[in-house]
Structures are given as structure tokens and as C-alpha cells.
Amino acid sequence: MSYTPDRQRSDGLVKAGTRALSAAVLIGSVTVVMWILEGIDVLDNGALDQFGIQPHDVDDLPDIFTAPFMHAGFPHLMANTIPFVILGFIAAARGIAKFLAASLIIIVVGGLGVWFFSSANTLGSSILIFGFFGYLVGRGIFERRVLDVVIAVLVVAVYGTMLVGVVPNDPTISWQGHLFGLIGGVLGAWFLRRGRVEPPAVTRGI
């Protein structure tokens, strides 16, 4: 079956629109969940803060998967919501499956970085925010497609100043979460890039 240029363009727009809608629903749903969790946390006198990352506590390792969705009060959540929504939506709109895989890498790398190198209970979506930043910039570098390069340049232009957050200059801010979240995002872009060279098949002689 052959396709005319107009049909191909139409199919491409439909596909892009579907991905954008899926990304909006996904990021919107996660954001709503984070606000609900913080509401429960406030009503329960901070009981959910225990699901942050307690460094060097082996029993607390599973909390690396919950900490990015918890916050230390509504001001903390409000400060994170806009960059989470914007960067998360852009990253998800580039492909939901890869976005979910990249998010898992970010959570694991960022969480383990905090667990090993921090000294205080840590929670907040900034691990994911810095991870999405690294993922989008990494895609521009590793994918080398025009759209990904343009997105990377715009992300750096708008949010580049947030990289100050990887420097340990404020004891109340987890620079470890920022730094290792960023590293996780770049690693995610590397591992999930198009056309990864597969190792050659090994054959045996008769």
C-alpha cells in the first residue's frame, strides 16, 4: 500500500497529537497524585515524610521509589510543580515508553546517589526534574535529530540556571538528588538512544 505525502503528513500529525495527549494525561495524573499525597501528609502531621530516602539505611532502600513523589510542605511542592510539568511533558511527548524507562533510570540513579552520599532524609520531585533536564539535553546530543537538538537548546536556555543546584551551597537543598538525578537523565538518554550498536553475534565453527 502506498501513501501520498498528504496522507503521510496527516498520519504523522495524528501520531504526534496522540503522543502529546498521552503525555499530558500521564504528567497531569502524576502531578495530581503528588498534590493529593501532600494534602494527606499535611493533614497527618508529616507522616508521609518517612517515605523519603534515609541515607545508609538498607531497610529504607525501597523508598528511593517513593521519595520523588513526596514533598516537605506545599511551598516545596509548588516550587517543583511547574518545572516538573513542563519538562516532564516535553520528555514524555518524545515517546511514552522511553520516557517511562528513562524515569525509572533517573529514580534509581538519583535515589542511590542520595542514599550513598547524603546525610539527611531527602524527598521531592527535583530528582525527576533534573533527570528530565538531563534526558532532554542528552537526547539532543545522542539522537542528533533536528527536533531533539532544538528542544535541548531551548531547555538549556530556559532552565540552564537550575544547574547551580548541583553545587553543594545550601544545606537545606539536596544537591546530591539534583546531581545524580541529572546523571540518571543523561544515562537514560544514552541507553535509550536510537540505533544503539548491538554486539556482533558470536558464531561457532563446526
C-alpha positions as CSV (number, residue, x, y, z in Angstrom):
1,M,0.0,0.0,0.0
2,S,1.4,3.4,-1.0
3,Y,0.8,6.7,0.8
4,T,0.6,10.1,-0.6
5,P,2.7,12.9,1.0
6,D,-0.5,14.4,2.4
7,R,-1.6,11.1,3.9
8,Q,1.8,10.6,5.5
9,R,1.8,14.1,6.9
10,S,-1.7,13.6,8.3
11,D,-0.7,10.3,9.9
12,G,2.3,12.0,11.4
13,L,0.2,14.7,12.9
14,V,-2.2,12.2,14.3
15,K,0.6,10.2,15.9
16,A,2.2,13.4,17.3
17,G,-1.1,14.5,18.7
18,T,-1.8,11.1,20.3
19,R,1.6,11.2,22.0
20,A,1.1,14.7,23.2
21,L,-2.3,13.8,24.7
22,S,-0.9,10.7,26.4
23,A,2.0,12.8,27.8
24,A,-0.4,15.4,29.1
25,V,-2.6,12.8,30.8
26,L,0.4,11.0,32.3
27,I,2.1,14.0,33.7
28,G,-1.1,15.6,34.8
29,S,-2.1,12.4,36.6
30,V,1.2,12.2,38.4
31,T,1.0,15.8,39.4
32,V,-2.4,15.4,40.8
33,V,-1.3,12.4,42.8
34,M,1.6,14.4,44.3
35,W,-0.7,17.2,45.4
36,I,-3.1,14.6,46.9
37,L,-0.2,12.9,48.8
38,E,1.0,16.3,50.1
39,G,-2.5,17.1,51.3
40,I,-2.7,13.8,53.1
41,D,0.8,14.5,54.6
42,V,-0.2,17.9,55.9
43,L,-3.4,16.6,57.4
44,D,-1.4,13.7,59.0
45,N,1.3,16.0,60.5
46,G,4.0,14.9,58.0
47,A,3.5,11.2,58.4
48,L,4.4,10.6,54.8
49,D,7.8,12.2,55.1
50,Q,9.0,8.8,56.4
51,F,8.9,7.7,52.7
52,G,11.8,10.0,51.9
53,I,15.3,8.5,51.4
54,Q,17.1,7.8,54.7
55,P,20.8,7.6,53.7
56,H,22.7,4.5,54.5
57,D,19.7,2.6,55.9
58,V,19.4,-0.7,54.0
59,D,15.8,-1.2,55.1
60,D,15.0,2.2,53.6
61,L,16.3,1.4,50.1
62,P,12.8,0.8,48.6
63,D,11.9,4.4,49.5
64,I,14.0,5.6,46.5
65,F,10.9,4.8,44.5
66,T,8.5,6.9,46.7
67,A,10.7,9.8,47.6
68,P,10.5,11.7,44.3
69,F,6.7,11.9,44.7
70,M,6.8,13.3,48.3
71,H,7.4,16.9,49.4
72,A,8.3,18.8,52.5
73,G,5.2,21.0,52.5
74,F,3.2,22.8,49.9
75,P,5.8,25.6,49.2
76,H,8.2,22.8,48.3
77,L,5.7,21.2,46.0
78,M,4.6,24.4,44.4
79,A,8.2,25.3,43.6
80,N,8.6,21.9,41.9
81,T,5.3,21.7,40.1
82,I,5.8,24.0,37.1
83,P,9.2,22.6,36.0
84,F,8.0,19.1,36.7
85,V,5.0,19.6,34.4
86,I,6.9,21.4,31.6
87,L,10.0,19.2,31.4
88,G,8.0,16.1,32.1
89,F,5.5,16.8,29.4
90,I,8.2,17.5,26.8
91,A,10.1,14.4,27.7
92,A,7.0,12.2,27.7
93,A,5.8,13.7,24.4
94,R,9.0,12.4,22.7
95,G,7.9,8.9,23.4
96,I,6.0,7.4,26.4
97,A,7.7,4.0,26.6
98,K,11.2,5.6,26.5
99,F,10.1,8.2,29.0
100,L,8.9,5.6,31.5
101,A,12.2,3.7,31.1
102,A,14.2,6.9,31.5
103,S,12.2,7.9,34.6
104,L,13.0,4.5,36.2
105,I,16.7,5.0,35.5
106,I,16.5,8.6,36.9
107,I,14.8,7.4,40.1
108,V,17.2,4.5,40.6
109,V,20.4,6.5,39.9
110,G,19.2,9.6,41.7
111,G,17.9,7.7,44.7
112,L,21.1,5.6,45.1
113,G,23.2,8.8,44.8
114,V,21.2,10.3,47.6
115,W,21.3,7.1,49.6
116,F,25.1,6.8,49.4
117,F,26.2,10.4,49.6
118,S,23.5,12.4,51.5
119,S,23.3,12.7,55.3
120,A,19.6,13.7,55.7
121,N,16.2,12.4,54.9
122,T,15.5,13.5,51.3
123,L,12.3,13.8,49.3
124,G,11.0,15.8,46.4
125,S,10.4,15.7,42.6
126,S,13.6,17.7,41.9
127,I,15.3,14.3,41.4
128,L,13.0,13.8,38.4
129,I,13.1,17.4,37.3
130,F,16.9,17.4,37.0
131,G,16.6,14.0,35.4
132,F,14.2,15.2,32.8
133,F,16.5,18.1,32.1
134,G,19.4,15.7,31.6
135,Y,17.3,13.4,29.5
136,L,16.2,16.1,27.1
137,V,19.6,17.6,26.7
138,G,21.1,14.1,26.3
139,R,18.6,13.3,23.5
140,G,19.8,16.3,21.7
141,I,23.4,15.2,22.0
142,F,22.9,11.4,21.3
143,E,19.9,11.3,18.9
144,R,21.2,14.2,16.7
145,R,17.8,14.8,15.2
146,V,16.9,18.4,14.5
147,L,13.8,18.5,16.8
148,D,15.7,16.9,19.7
149,V,18.6,19.4,19.2
150,V,16.2,22.3,19.1
151,I,14.4,21.1,22.3
152,A,17.8,20.6,24.1
153,V,18.9,24.2,23.2
154,L,15.6,25.6,24.4
155,V,15.6,23.6,27.6
156,V,19.1,24.8,28.4
157,A,18.2,28.4,27.5
158,V,15.1,28.4,29.8
159,Y,16.2,26.1,32.6
160,G,20.0,26.1,32.4
161,T,20.4,28.2,35.5
162,M,19.0,25.3,37.6
163,L,22.3,23.6,37.2
164,V,23.5,25.8,40.1
165,G,21.5,23.3,42.2
166,V,24.1,20.6,41.7
167,V,26.6,22.6,43.7
168,P,26.6,22.0,47.5
169,N,25.9,25.6,48.6
170,D,22.7,25.2,50.6
171,P,22.4,22.6,53.4
172,T,18.6,22.6,53.1
173,I,18.7,21.6,49.4
174,S,19.8,18.1,48.3
175,W,22.5,18.8,45.7
176,Q,23.0,15.0,45.7
177,G,19.5,14.4,44.4
178,H,19.9,17.1,41.8
179,L,23.3,15.9,40.6
180,F,22.5,12.2,40.5
181,G,19.1,12.8,39.0
182,L,20.8,14.8,36.2
183,I,23.3,12.0,35.7
184,G,20.4,9.5,35.6
185,G,18.7,11.5,32.9
186,V,21.8,11.7,30.7
187,L,22.4,7.9,31.2
188,G,18.7,7.3,30.3
189,A,19.2,9.3,27.0
190,W,22.4,7.3,26.3
191,F,20.9,3.8,26.9
192,L,17.6,4.5,25.1
193,R,19.1,6.3,22.1
194,R,18.1,5.2,18.6
195,G,20.4,2.8,16.7
196,R,22.4,1.5,19.7
197,V,25.1,-0.7,18.2
198,E,24.3,-4.3,19.1
199,P,27.2,-6.6,19.9
200,P,28.0,-8.8,16.9
201,A,26.6,-12.3,17.0
202,V,29.0,-15.0,18.1
203,T,29.2,-18.0,15.9
204,R,31.0,-21.2,16.5
205,G,32.9,-23.2,14.0
206,I,31.9,-26.8,13.2
